[in-house]
Amino acid sequence: MALSKPFLGLSICLTLLCLVACAPVQPWERGNLAKPQMALDPYPLQSSLRAHNYGSREAAAGGNAAQGGGCGCY
């Protein structure tokens, strides 16, 4: 029985500490908190250019809906 009291006190303290750490974030503050490393595609322009070049060379439709011939024309 002696072990359960300190464990209960510790679990209550940890729970309260976790609840205090939560804070509401306003929509206009989210851009300041977002990290570029967390983006699904950190370089969207570079990825778009690579997809365009790949579609032009392969003359096939990829996942980006780009269609065209091997010459790069659409």
N, C-alpha and C positions, 0 to 999 in steps of 0.2 A: 504494500500500500504506500510505502514511503517513496517509491520511484514514480508513482503516477502523479503526485502533486507537482513536483518540479517539471515533469513532462507536460502536464496540463498548463502550467504557468508559461513555459517556454512556447508552447503552441499558440497560446492566446497572444503573447507578445509578438510572435512572428506574423500572425494573422493581422493584428492591428498595424504592424509595420507595413505590411503589403497593402492594406487598405489606405493608409495615409499616403503612400507613394502614387496612388491614382489621382490624376488631375484632369479636369475637362480641358480639351484643346479646341479653340475656336477654329472655324474653317479658314479664316484668313491667316492663322498662325501655323497651319500645317505645312505650308511651303517653307517656312523658316526651319522647321524641325526635320523635314525630309532630307535624306542623304542621297546624293546621286548614285552611290554604290548600291543602293537598295532597289534601284529601278530594274524592271525586267529587261529593258533594252537601254543600257546606259548611253549608247551612241545611236540614236534613231536615224539621223541623217546619213551616217556612214553605212548603217545596215540597209537603208533604202537604196543607196547608190550601189552597194554590192549586189543586192537583189536585182536591180535593173541591169547591171553588167552581166550577171549570171544568166538572166533571162534572154538577153540579147545574144550571148554566145551559144547557149544551148538550143535556142529556137523552140522553146517549150514553155507552156504555161506552168508557173509555179504556184506557191501558196499565196503570193501577193497579187494574183490575177493579172499579171503582165503577160501579154501575148505578142508575138512578133516573129519575124524571120531572123535568120542568122546575121543579116546585115545591120540589125539594130533598129529597123524601121517598124512602125506599128500600123 
